[in-house]
Amino acid sequence: MTVALMWEAKAVEGRGAELLAWARAWELPLTPLRREFFRGPQDRVLVITWWDAAHDAELPELPEPDGELLTRPVHRWRFESLGAD
């Protein structure tokens, strides 16, 4: 089974590039099948990692950045892949 972990955060205005650089530099203790980064309006950053694991498996995730980089807590979601059409 493939599980996708989504991590989404909103940086303080004007600090989106700094948040993206922080997320790209973070080393996970295990290597996912795939890791992808997205940038959105209002200084949002989204990171999706794909894992060959059960939906409820214990998997490493990005933490919340230290300091005053975020405007709110990080949002996290976990999805099970159902394949592509």
Biopython code that builds the backbone (N, CA, C, O; Angstrom):
import numpy as np
from Bio.PDB.StructureBuilder import StructureBuilder

atoms = [
    (1, "MET", "N", (0.837, -1.166, 0.000)),
    (1, "MET", "CA", (0.000, 0.000, 0.000)),
    (1, "MET", "C", (0.892, 1.243, 0.000)),
    (1, "MET", "O", (1.965, 1.246, 0.602)),
    (2, "THR", "N", (0.439, 2.291, -0.677)),
    (2, "THR", "CA", (1.162, 3.554, -0.685)),
    (2, "THR", "C", (0.386, 4.579, 0.122)),
    (2, "THR", "O", (-0.815, 4.767, -0.077)),
    (3, "VAL", "N", (1.082, 5.236, 1.031)),
    (3, "VAL", "CA", (0.501, 6.263, 1.877)),
    (3, "VAL", "C", (1.182, 7.583, 1.553)),
    (3, "VAL", "O", (2.404, 7.645, 1.413)),
    (4, "ALA", "N", (0.382, 8.641, 1.435)),
    (4, "ALA", "CA", (0.914, 9.987, 1.216)),
    (4, "ALA", "C", (0.711, 10.805, 2.482)),
    (4, "ALA", "O", (-0.397, 10.892, 3.010)),
    (5, "LEU", "N", (1.786, 11.397, 2.957)),
    (5, "LEU", "CA", (1.708, 12.316, 4.091)),
    (5, "LEU", "C", (1.816, 13.728, 3.556)),
    (5, "LEU", "O", (2.730, 14.050, 2.796)),
    (6, "MET", "N", (0.876, 14.569, 3.957)),
    (6, "MET", "CA", (0.870, 15.963, 3.521)),
    (6, "MET", "C", (1.154, 16.860, 4.719)),
    (6, "MET", "O", (0.584, 16.685, 5.796)),
    (7, "TRP", "N", (2.043, 17.819, 4.509)),
    (7, "TRP", "CA", (2.437, 18.791, 5.533)),
    (7, "TRP", "C", (2.250, 20.159, 4.904)),
    (7, "TRP", "O", (2.858, 20.453, 3.874)),
    (8, "GLU", "N", (1.412, 21.005, 5.509)),
    (8, "GLU", "CA", (1.140, 22.325, 4.933)),
    (8, "GLU", "C", (1.300, 23.383, 6.008)),
    (8, "GLU", "O", (0.791, 23.239, 7.119)),
    (9, "ALA", "N", (2.019, 24.456, 5.664)),
    (9, "ALA", "CA", (2.261, 25.531, 6.623)),
    (9, "ALA", "C", (2.144, 26.878, 5.929)),
    (9, "ALA", "O", (2.365, 26.999, 4.724)),
    (10, "LYS", "N", (1.793, 27.881, 6.713)),
    (10, "LYS", "CA", (1.685, 29.247, 6.205)),
    (10, "LYS", "C", (2.696, 30.112, 6.944)),
    (10, "LYS", "O", (2.640, 30.264, 8.164)),
    (11, "ALA", "N", (3.614, 30.669, 6.178)),
    (11, "ALA", "CA", (4.668, 31.503, 6.755)),
    (11, "ALA", "C", (4.138, 32.906, 7.057)),
    (11, "ALA", "O", (3.117, 33.338, 6.522)),
    (12, "VAL", "N", (4.850, 33.584, 7.911)),
    (12, "VAL", "CA", (4.605, 35.000, 8.138)),
    (12, "VAL", "C", (4.776, 35.700, 6.789)),
    (12, "VAL", "O", (5.636, 35.319, 5.995)),
    (13, "GLU", "N", (3.969, 36.708, 6.532)),
    (13, "GLU", "CA", (3.992, 37.405, 5.244)),
    (13, "GLU", "C", (5.414, 37.776, 4.831)),
    (13, "GLU", "O", (6.175, 38.361, 5.602)),
    (14, "GLY", "N", (5.749, 37.417, 3.587)),
    (14, "GLY", "CA", (7.063, 37.722, 3.032)),
    (14, "GLY", "C", (8.149, 36.711, 3.366)),
    (14, "GLY", "O", (9.290, 36.870, 2.933)),
    (15, "ARG", "N", (7.811, 35.662, 4.137)),
    (15, "ARG", "CA", (8.835, 34.691, 4.549)),
    (15, "ARG", "C", (8.593, 33.301, 3.951)),
    (15, "ARG", "O", (9.136, 32.310, 4.439)),
    (16, "GLY", "N", (7.783, 33.232, 2.902)),
    (16, "GLY", "CA", (7.493, 31.954, 2.262)),
    (16, "GLY", "C", (8.736, 31.273, 1.712)),
    (16, "GLY", "O", (8.880, 30.057, 1.839)),
    (17, "ALA", "N", (9.638, 32.039, 1.103)),
    (17, "ALA", "CA", (10.867, 31.461, 0.550)),
    (17, "ALA", "C", (11.729, 30.857, 1.666)),
    (17, "ALA", "O", (12.355, 29.813, 1.480)),
    (18, "GLU", "N", (11.754, 31.511, 2.801)),
    (18, "GLU", "CA", (12.516, 31.002, 3.956)),
    (18, "GLU", "C", (11.904, 29.695, 4.476)),
    (18, "GLU", "O", (12.624, 28.758, 4.818)),
    (19, "LEU", "N", (10.572, 29.645, 4.530)),
    (19, "LEU", "CA", (9.893, 28.422, 4.964)),
    (19, "LEU", "C", (10.152, 27.281, 3.984)),
    (19, "LEU", "O", (10.400, 26.149, 4.399)),
    (20, "LEU", "N", (10.096, 27.575, 2.690)),
    (20, "LEU", "CA", (10.368, 26.551, 1.677)),
    (20, "LEU", "C", (11.809, 26.036, 1.807)),
    (20, "LEU", "O", (12.046, 24.830, 1.735)),
    (21, "ALA", "N", (12.751, 26.933, 1.995)),
    (21, "ALA", "CA", (14.151, 26.526, 2.158)),
    (21, "ALA", "C", (14.315, 25.658, 3.409)),
    (21, "ALA", "O", (15.064, 24.681, 3.384)),
    (22, "TRP", "N", (13.630, 25.999, 4.493)),
    (22, "TRP", "CA", (13.681, 25.203, 5.719)),
    (22, "TRP", "C", (13.158, 23.796, 5.450)),
    (22, "TRP", "O", (13.783, 22.813, 5.849)),
    (23, "ALA", "N", (12.005, 23.696, 4.770)),
    (23, "ALA", "CA", (11.401, 22.388, 4.488)),
    (23, "ALA", "C", (12.299, 21.547, 3.578)),
    (23, "ALA", "O", (12.447, 20.345, 3.798)),
    (24, "ARG", "N", (12.893, 22.164, 2.570)),
    (24, "ARG", "CA", (13.786, 21.428, 1.655)),
    (24, "ARG", "C", (15.027, 20.915, 2.365)),
    (24, "ARG", "O", (15.535, 19.847, 2.025)),
    (25, "ALA", "N", (15.520, 21.658, 3.344)),
    (25, "ALA", "CA", (16.765, 21.293, 4.031)),
    (25, "ALA", "C", (16.548, 20.231, 5.106)),
    (25, "ALA", "O", (17.507, 19.600, 5.550)),
    (26, "TRP", "N", (15.296, 20.026, 5.532)),
    (26, "TRP", "CA", (15.040, 19.090, 6.634)),
    (26, "TRP", "C", (15.285, 17.663, 6.166)),
    (26, "TRP", "O", (14.730, 17.230, 5.156)),
    (27, "GLU", "N", (16.110, 16.939, 6.898)),
    (27, "GLU", "CA", (16.423, 15.546, 6.579)),
    (27, "GLU", "C", (15.542, 14.615, 7.404)),
    (27, "GLU", "O", (15.562, 14.664, 8.634)),
    (28, "LEU", "N", (14.771, 13.768, 6.729)),
    (28, "LEU", "CA", (13.972, 12.762, 7.418)),
    (28, "LEU", "C", (14.877, 11.580, 7.778)),
    (28, "LEU", "O", (15.828, 11.296, 7.050)),
    (29, "PRO", "N", (14.598, 10.888, 8.885)),
    (29, "PRO", "CA", (15.445, 9.756, 9.270)),
    (29, "PRO", "C", (15.294, 8.542, 8.353)),
    (29, "PRO", "O", (16.157, 7.665, 8.354)),
    (30, "LEU", "N", (14.222, 8.476, 7.575)),
    (30, "LEU", "CA", (14.010, 7.438, 6.558)),
    (30, "LEU", "C", (13.762, 8.123, 5.228)),
    (30, "LEU", "O", (13.322, 9.272, 5.196)),
    (31, "THR", "N", (14.038, 7.433, 4.130)),
    (31, "THR", "CA", (13.839, 8.013, 2.813)),
    (31, "THR", "C", (12.504, 7.569, 2.225)),
    (31, "THR", "O", (12.266, 6.372, 2.064)),
    (32, "PRO", "N", (11.632, 8.523, 1.904)),
    (32, "PRO", "CA", (10.344, 8.155, 1.304)),
    (32, "PRO", "C", (10.524, 7.707, -0.139)),
    (32, "PRO", "O", (11.579, 7.917, -0.736)),
    (33, "LEU", "N", (9.485, 7.086, -0.695)),
    (33, "LEU", "CA", (9.509, 6.730, -2.116)),
    (33, "LEU", "C", (9.656, 7.977, -2.976)),
    (33, "LEU", "O", (10.313, 7.964, -4.017)),
    (34, "ARG", "N", (9.024, 9.061, -2.512)),
    (34, "ARG", "CA", (9.016, 10.316, -3.267)),
    (34, "ARG", "C", (8.740, 11.447, -2.281)),
    (34, "ARG", "O", (8.029, 11.262, -1.293)),
    (35, "ARG", "N", (9.302, 12.607, -2.556)),
    (35, "ARG", "CA", (9.060, 13.803, -1.735)),
    (35, "ARG", "C", (8.937, 14.983, -2.683)),
    (35, "ARG", "O", (9.818, 15.216, -3.511)),
    (36, "GLU", "N", (7.855, 15.721, -2.564)),
    (36, "GLU", "CA", (7.586, 16.819, -3.490)),
    (36, "GLU", "C", (7.220, 18.077, -2.710)),
    (36, "GLU", "O", (6.573, 18.007, -1.665)),
    (37, "PHE", "N", (7.644, 19.235, -3.234)),
    (37, "PHE", "CA", (7.439, 20.523, -2.586)),
    (37, "PHE", "C", (6.567, 21.406, -3.468)),
    (37, "PHE", "O", (6.708, 21.410, -4.691)),
    (38, "PHE", "N", (5.663, 22.157, -2.836)),
    (38, "PHE", "CA", (4.769, 23.070, -3.542)),
    (38, "PHE", "C", (4.781, 24.416, -2.820)),
    (38, "PHE", "O", (4.963, 24.489, -1.604)),
    (39, "ARG", "N", (4.582, 25.473, -3.598)),
    (39, "ARG", "CA", (4.455, 26.817, -3.043)),
    (39, "ARG", "C", (3.095, 27.347, -3.459)),
    (39, "ARG", "O", (2.670, 27.128, -4.594)),
    (40, "GLY", "N", (2.409, 28.034, -2.568)),
    (40, "GLY", "CA", (1.090, 28.561, -2.869)),
    (40, "GLY", "C", (0.979, 30.022, -2.473)),
    (40, "GLY", "O", (1.903, 30.596, -1.898)),
    (41, "PRO", "N", (-0.169, 30.617, -2.788)),
    (41, "PRO", "CA", (-0.384, 32.016, -2.409)),
    (41, "PRO", "C", (-0.334, 32.188, -0.891)),
    (41, "PRO", "O", (-0.472, 31.228, -0.134)),
    (42, "GLN", "N", (-0.138, 33.403, -0.481)),
    (42, "GLN", "CA", (-0.095, 33.780, 0.932)),
    (42, "GLN", "C", (1.024, 33.063, 1.682)),
    (42, "GLN", "O", (0.870, 32.700, 2.848)),
    (43, "ASP", "N", (2.152, 32.862, 1.000)),
    (43, "ASP", "CA", (3.354, 32.283, 1.621)),
    (43, "ASP", "C", (3.110, 30.900, 2.221)),
    (43, "ASP", "O", (3.605, 30.585, 3.303)),
    (44, "ARG", "N", (2.338, 30.077, 1.503)),
    (44, "ARG", "CA", (2.067, 28.699, 1.938)),
    (44, "ARG", "C", (3.069, 27.740, 1.302)),
    (44, "ARG", "O", (3.510, 27.935, 0.170)),
    (45, "VAL", "N", (3.414, 26.702, 2.055)),
    (45, "VAL", "CA", (4.304, 25.645, 1.574)),
    (45, "VAL", "C", (3.632, 24.304, 1.873)),
    (45, "VAL", "O", (3.108, 24.078, 2.964)),
    (46, "LEU", "N", (3.665, 23.426, 0.873)),
    (46, "LEU", "CA", (3.096, 22.089, 0.999)),
    (46, "LEU", "C", (4.182, 21.075, 0.666)),
    (46, "LEU", "O", (4.878, 21.212, -0.340)),
    (47, "VAL", "N", (4.329, 20.062, 1.507)),
    (47, "VAL", "CA", (5.273, 18.977, 1.262)),
    (47, "VAL", "C", (4.472, 17.677, 1.295)),
    (47, "VAL", "O", (3.728, 17.420, 2.241)),
    (48, "ILE", "N", (4.631, 16.864, 0.255)),
    (48, "ILE", "CA", (3.982, 15.554, 0.209)),
    (48, "ILE", "C", (5.074, 14.496, 0.119)),
    (48, "ILE", "O", (5.969, 14.578, -0.722)),
    (49, "THR", "N", (4.986, 13.500, 1.002)),
    (49, "THR", "CA", (5.893, 12.359, 0.932)),
    (49, "THR", "C", (5.068, 11.103, 0.715)),
    (49, "THR", "O", (3.983, 10.951, 1.278)),
    (50, "TRP", "N", (5.599, 10.196, -0.115)),
    (50, "TRP", "CA", (4.937, 8.920, -0.399)),
    (50, "TRP", "C", (5.753, 7.803, 0.230)),
    (50, "TRP", "O", (6.982, 7.794, 0.165)),
    (51, "TRP", "N", (5.036, 6.853, 0.846)),
    (51, "TRP", "CA", (5.678, 5.760, 1.559)),
    (51, "TRP", "C", (5.036, 4.431, 1.189)),
    (51, "TRP", "O", (3.825, 4.361, 0.977)),
    (52, "ASP", "N", (5.826, 3.395, 1.112)),
    (52, "ASP", "CA", (5.311, 2.036, 0.957)),
    (52, "ASP", "C", (5.069, 1.521, 2.370)),
    (52, "ASP", "O", (5.953, 0.925, 2.986)),
    (53, "ALA", "N", (3.855, 1.759, 2.878)),
    (53, "ALA", "CA", (3.550, 1.438, 4.276)),
    (53, "ALA", "C", (2.041, 1.361, 4.472)),
    (53, "ALA", "O", (1.269, 1.808, 3.624)),
    (54, "ALA", "N", (1.643, 0.801, 5.579)),
    (54, "ALA", "CA", (0.227, 0.764, 5.948)),
    (54, "ALA", "C", (-0.226, 2.176, 6.334)),
    (54, "ALA", "O", (0.583, 3.021, 6.716)),
    (55, "HIS", "N", (-1.528, 2.406, 6.225)),
    (55, "HIS", "CA", (-2.086, 3.726, 6.515)),
    (55, "HIS", "C", (-1.733, 4.209, 7.929)),
    (55, "HIS", "O", (-1.494, 5.397, 8.144)),
    (56, "ASP", "N", (-1.705, 3.292, 8.870)),
    (56, "ASP", "CA", (-1.453, 3.679, 10.256)),
    (56, "ASP", "C", (0.004, 3.448, 10.689)),
    (56, "ASP", "O", (0.306, 3.459, 11.882)),
    (57, "ALA", "N", (0.898, 3.239, 9.726)),
    (57, "ALA", "CA", (2.315, 3.004, 10.053)),
    (57, "ALA", "C", (2.933, 4.237, 10.715)),
    (57, "ALA", "O", (2.537, 5.372, 10.452)),
    (58, "GLU", "N", (3.897, 3.982, 11.568)),
    (58, "GLU", "CA", (4.645, 5.076, 12.185)),
    (58, "GLU", "C", (5.692, 5.550, 11.177)),
    (58, "GLU", "O", (6.624, 4.818, 10.843)),
    (59, "LEU", "N", (5.524, 6.784, 10.699)),
    (59, "LEU", "CA", (6.400, 7.329, 9.666)),
    (59, "LEU", "C", (6.930, 8.693, 10.093)),
    (59, "LEU", "O", (6.248, 9.421, 10.814)),
    (60, "PRO", "N", (8.135, 9.048, 9.658)),
    (60, "PRO", "CA", (8.675, 10.358, 10.020)),
    (60, "PRO", "C", (7.965, 11.473, 9.256)),
    (60, "PRO", "O", (7.629, 11.325, 8.081)),
    (61, "GLU", "N", (7.748, 12.571, 9.936)),
    (61, "GLU", "CA", (7.111, 13.734, 9.324)),
    (61, "GLU", "C", (7.930, 14.974, 9.633)),
    (61, "GLU", "O", (8.701, 14.998, 10.593)),
    (62, "LEU", "N", (7.761, 15.989, 8.823)),
    (62, "LEU", "CA", (8.393, 17.270, 9.111)),
    (62, "LEU", "C", (7.794, 17.838, 10.394)),
    (62, "LEU", "O", (6.582, 17.763, 10.596)),
    (63, "PRO", "N", (8.622, 18.397, 11.251)),
    (63, "PRO", "CA", (8.098, 19.034, 12.465)),
    (63, "PRO", "C", (7.631, 20.456, 12.162)),
    (63, "PRO", "O", (7.618, 20.880, 11.006)),
    (64, "GLU", "N", (7.260, 21.165, 13.174)),
    (64, "GLU", "CA", (6.976, 22.595, 13.037)),
    (64, "GLU", "C", (8.309, 23.331, 13.136)),
    (64, "GLU", "O", (9.139, 22.990, 13.979)),
    (65, "PRO", "N", (8.523, 24.325, 12.293)),
    (65, "PRO", "CA", (9.764, 25.101, 12.395)),
    (65, "PRO", "C", (9.832, 25.860, 13.723)),
    (65, "PRO", "O", (8.806, 26.256, 14.276)),
    (66, "ASP", "N", (11.037, 26.052, 14.216)),
    (66, "ASP", "CA", (11.233, 26.844, 15.428)),
    (66, "ASP", "C", (11.072, 28.325, 15.109)),
    (66, "ASP", "O", (11.159, 28.738, 13.952)),
    (67, "GLY", "N", (10.844, 29.097, 16.125)),
    (67, "GLY", "CA", (10.832, 30.547, 15.968)),
    (67, "GLY", "C", (9.506, 31.109, 15.503)),
    (67, "GLY", "O", (8.450, 30.504, 15.690)),
    (68, "GLU", "N", (9.583, 32.257, 14.905)),
    (68, "GLU", "CA", (8.406, 33.029, 14.510)),
    (68, "GLU", "C", (8.160, 32.959, 13.010)),
    (68, "GLU", "O", (7.741, 33.948, 12.409)),
    (69, "LEU", "N", (8.411, 31.821, 12.401)),
    (69, "LEU", "CA", (8.288, 31.685, 10.946)),
    (69, "LEU", "C", (6.847, 31.473, 10.485)),
    (69, "LEU", "O", (6.510, 31.826, 9.355)),
    (70, "LEU", "N", (5.993, 30.904, 11.335)),
    (70, "LEU", "CA", (4.629, 30.545, 10.938)),
    (70, "LEU", "C", (3.579, 31.496, 11.497)),
    (70, "LEU", "O", (3.774, 32.135, 12.531)),
    (71, "THR", "N", (2.455, 31.571, 10.780)),
    (71, "THR", "CA", (1.324, 32.363, 11.264)),
    (71, "THR", "C", (0.321, 31.508, 12.031)),
    (71, "THR", "O", (-0.541, 32.040, 12.730)),
    (72, "ARG", "N", (0.426, 30.193, 11.906)),
    (72, "ARG", "CA", (-0.485, 29.263, 12.573)),
    (72, "ARG", "C", (0.191, 27.897, 12.635)),
    (72, "ARG", "O", (1.206, 27.686, 11.971)),
    (73, "PRO", "N", (-0.352, 26.968, 13.417)),
    (73, "PRO", "CA", (0.249, 25.629, 13.472)),
    (73, "PRO", "C", (0.200, 24.928, 12.108)),
    (73, "PRO", "O", (-0.663, 25.215, 11.278)),
    (74, "VAL", "N", (1.128, 24.020, 11.901)),
    (74, "VAL", "CA", (1.197, 23.209, 10.680)),
    (74, "VAL", "C", (-0.048, 22.327, 10.590)),
    (74, "VAL", "O", (-0.545, 21.834, 11.603)),
    (75, "HIS", "N", (-0.539, 22.138, 9.381)),
    (75, "HIS", "CA", (-1.627, 21.185, 9.131)),
    (75, "HIS", "C", (-1.025, 19.920, 8.541)),
    (75, "HIS", "O", (-0.126, 19.980, 7.702)),
    (76, "ARG", "N", (-1.530, 18.769, 8.990)),
    (76, "ARG", "CA", (-1.040, 17.476, 8.499)),
    (76, "ARG", "C", (-2.220, 16.588, 8.140)),
    (76, "ARG", "O", (-3.234, 16.558, 8.837)),
    (77, "TRP", "N", (-2.064, 15.858, 7.028)),
    (77, "TRP", "CA", (-3.070, 14.890, 6.601)),
    (77, "TRP", "C", (-2.361, 13.639, 6.119)),
    (77, "TRP", "O", (-1.202, 13.688, 5.707)),
    (78, "ARG", "N", (-3.058, 12.531, 6.175)),
    (78, "ARG", "CA", (-2.527, 11.243, 5.718)),
    (78, "ARG", "C", (-3.575, 10.620, 4.802)),
    (78, "ARG", "O", (-4.753, 10.540, 5.149)),
    (79, "PHE", "N", (-3.123, 10.176, 3.615)),
    (79, "PHE", "CA", (-4.028, 9.594, 2.629)),
    (79, "PHE", "C", (-3.474, 8.268, 2.133)),
    (79, "PHE", "O", (-2.261, 8.077, 2.048)),
    (80, "GLU", "N", (-4.377, 7.360, 1.809)),
    (80, "GLU", "CA", (-4.014, 6.090, 1.178)),
    (80, "GLU", "C", (-4.225, 6.240, -0.320)),
    (80, "GLU", "O", (-5.290, 6.675, -0.757)),
    (81, "SER", "N", (-3.224, 5.887, -1.104)),
    (81, "SER", "CA", (-3.334, 5.971, -2.561)),
    (81, "SER", "C", (-4.293, 4.905, -3.088)),
    (81, "SER", "O", (-4.223, 3.743, -2.689)),
    (82, "LEU", "N", (-5.181, 5.308, -3.979)),
    (82, "LEU", "CA", (-6.101, 4.381, -4.636)),
    (82, "LEU", "C", (-5.725, 4.183, -6.097)),
    (82, "LEU", "O", (-6.483, 3.576, -6.853)),
    (83, "GLY", "N", (-4.569, 4.686, -6.501)),
    (83, "GLY", "CA", (-4.099, 4.525, -7.873)),
    (83, "GLY", "C", (-4.525, 5.679, -8.759)),
    (83, "GLY", "O", (-5.323, 6.522, -8.349)),
    (84, "ALA", "N", (-4.002, 5.716, -9.958)),
    (84, "ALA", "CA", (-4.311, 6.761, -10.926)),
    (84, "ALA", "C", (-5.151, 6.181, -12.061)),
    (84, "ALA", "O", (-5.064, 4.993, -12.371)),
    (85, "ASP", "N", (-5.950, 7.021, -12.662)),
    (85, "ASP", "CA", (-6.746, 6.614, -13.837)),
    (85, "ASP", "C", (-6.002, 6.944, -15.102)),
    (85, "ASP", "O", (-6.499, 6.681, -16.197)),
]
sb = StructureBuilder()
sb.init_structure("model")
sb.init_model(0)
sb.init_chain("A")
sb.init_seg("    ")
for serial, (resi, resn, name, xyz) in enumerate(atoms, 1):
    if name == "N":
        sb.init_residue(resn, " ", resi, " ")
    sb.init_atom(name, np.array(xyz, "f"), 0.0, 1.0, " ", f" {name:<3s}", serial, name[0])
structure = sb.get_structure()
